[in-house]
């Protein structure tokens, strides 16, 4: 009776990624989109409805983040 071939052990699991300890987003600029950069530099977004809708979304997010930013610093 022949022996069964030995199989390699299963690979070790990848290390779990840990969340950063800071509560704020680090290294993420919500205004870095092309539509916002075009708006900031005084450009015309044109007639592209997708870019126009993205620009209005960026403006809305900009107001919301500015309000949250100011609120966080008034609570210190």
Beta strands, then each sheet from edge to edge (+ up, - down):
end
